[in-house]
Amino acid sequence: MGRVVPVGAGGGGDRTGKTSWPEVVGWTVQRAAAQINDDRPDVWVTLIYSGPQWPPGHNPWRVVVLSNEVGVVVKTPAIG
């Protein structure tokens, strides 16, 4: 089950050029979303809890964060 959480105010632009966040694997989804927001306020974070579902289609303004059932990031979040 996924939900979309807006984390960027938009208009801030790409400050770091990052497209993936391997360092947040093992973090809580809240902490990971905050880090992604800090690095890239121009993207949205899509949180997917406890499931292999992936949102359809590529979206250059979305970062997908996949977590286990307790809210720990289990795969490197990436734009798309």
Secondary structure, DSSP 8 states (H G I E B T S, - for coil): -EEEE----SSS--SS---B-GGGTTSBHHHHHHHHHHH-TTSEEEEEESS----SS--TTEEEEEE-TTSBB-S--EE-
